Amino acid sequence: MDQEAINSEATKSSVEARTPRLAFVRADEVPWTEVIAQLHGERRVSVHEKFLEWTAQRMVVLGRYDPHVVIERHGHASDHLVYVLEGDLLVGERHCPAGTLIVLEVGASFGPLVAGDNGALLFEVWMGDPRPVPADKEAYYALLKQKGITRLPNPKFQKPPTAPRQPDDGKDLYS
């Protein structure tokens, strides 16, 4: 048997060994998890996420951005889709009202992200590693200072059991 035939048989065997998964997730059964926090004066402002799916292959969340929360300019270690369900978001200079799809390919950056007066509800999908790749920390810190915002340490949270573990888990690195 030649190498091509061996590779074909190996691929066929690995596909047959794994039955594709069909899963249903009810968002109302998944808790909100605070992942980013800031102080705007005396008011705590946060990003909360519902981890609907988190595996090595993908991450799917509902994201709730409190009014005026500011997220640094960044990219991700995989392709990322953001759909604005409710409210609005300013992405850099671009206004993104409900109904806007943002496509961020790996290697691209966007932001800063600033939630509107009513906040924003987002449906987000990452096709691989969802970790952010900060683009300009100094500009982010200057923007927070200009707006009178205090960045709080990232809240500690428990990843779902299906989420891959990373060496920087639990470290205060992002936004």
Buried (B, 14 or more C-beta within 10 A) or exposed (E): EEEEEEEEEEEEEEEEEEEEEEEEEEEEEBEEBBBBBBEBEEEEBBBBBBBBBBEEEBBBBBBBBBBBBBBBBBBBBBBBBBBBBEBBBBBEEEEBEBEBEBEBEBEEBBBBBBBBEEBBBBBBBBBBBBBBBBBBBEEBEEBBEEEEBEBBEBBEEEBEEEBEEEEEEEEEEBB
